[in-house]
Amino acid sequence: MRIVTEAIAGTLESSDALVRVTPSDELRIEVRSTVQAQYGARIREVVEETLAKLGVIEGLISVDDKGALDFVIAARVQGAVARASRDALDWRAL
Amino acid sequence: MLDMLEAAVDTDADVTIATVQPTRDTAAFRQIRGLLDRLGLGVDDDIELFVTARDADGRLISCLGLAGSVLKCAGCDPDAQGGGVLRRVMERMNYEALDRGRGHLFAYTKPANRAIFESLGFSFLAEVPGVAVLLENTPFGLPRYLRDLSDLYLEGDRVGAVVLNANPFTLGHRYLVETALGRVDALHVFVVSEDASLFPARDRYHLVRAGVAELGSERVQVHRGGRYVVSRATFPNYFIKGGEERARAAAGLDLQLFRDFIGPTLGVTDRFVGTEPLSPVTNAYNAEMHHWLEDAPSAHPPIRVHEIERRTLGEAVISASRVRACLESRDLAAIERMVPRPTYEYIKANFFAEKSRTTKE
């Protein structure tokens, strides 16, 4: 999926994450988390895996995590990308 | 489904989030003024939208204003704080701003609010202690601007910088650029990008490029100022009227960005500015420049500030405002004596063409 417009998904509430995606000619991911020390690397992995499944190869992805579980982070990334893209979401890939 | 989840969150804990347009919802706007007043904050008249929070009794407990891409007038009733009210307000604001095509936001607030804004996804940019902090809502903002800027690095032991609004580019500006160029090995010219002037940003930029090109030097590079050099975000009071103290605080934020990030990226050692007898805001900015670029504590070396005497024509200095006054009085001959060729051709074509004269009459 191609990110063609800026979009966000999620909230800043505890156990959630706010994901913001912006069009760009390169892929960059920034994660900030209240549990950065323990789970920062894992959150990044989840974001990377989700983007790979969605076929996103370009975009600026910023994640503000408030202690969300993996599937919440994945869902928020999917949500933001779906809003930012004109391509249909391929549910089978997920 | 995500939308429904978020909408549901908006009404829990007996707090109601809503938007207020200052020009339309006058009753709600009065309450916002009241809240901000109790917090010792004023209201800028360029705010187009507020997001507010009310408690179960309908009492206004928090507000946040949007002016262009800048968030300001963030306020929260001390009794209501700690309940994540501002977080809820910010979440709504994120979506409201995005609906208006503004994803990249800046926040201008009291230093005491820095930590809460950082917890809401903002990255710190600059602070005038005790007065104001500036943040942006993305980790990709300033770092990417600086990366692009570093592609335009010019070699030299002494590297100068000039920031111009150039509304429009005059012989005075060109004199400043020429004088600066005589004292440094390389010179960066930043043209303010904000569209708040008579001449549109695009045209101002191109006229500076064309006017500077006449000097025939390869040691000078013209930049669009973008959002980090005298923009509505970094220096709101350049574009809206406000008290002198606030103008100074805003100038401090803008100048710190220059001292700590933009200057070091380009290896700037000297900044040049024209003396400013006519505009009080610009004059105050020049005074602040000495403080923030030379004296204020910073991890980066001082940037020397040079005030260059304005070039005069007849009794008065050449200035963009004088050119605009001549536009008003339709005095093309006077304009021709004050501006470089490209600016003159542009003004003649856009303001003195046959067509515009006939439509006027």
HADDOCK unambig.tbl for C-alpha pairs under 7 A between the chains (distance, minus, plus):
assign (segid A and resid 6 and name CA) (segid B and resid 103 and name CA) 6.44 0.50 0.50
assign (segid A and resid 11 and name CA) (segid B and resid 91 and name CA) 6.36 0.50 0.50
assign (segid A and resid 12 and name CA) (segid B and resid 87 and name CA) 6.87 0.50 0.50
assign (segid A and resid 12 and name CA) (segid B and resid 120 and name CA) 6.75 0.50 0.50
assign (segid A and resid 30 and name CA) (segid B and resid 139 and name CA) 6.95 0.50 0.50
assign (segid A and resid 64 and name CA) (segid B and resid 121 and name CA) 5.97 0.50 0.50
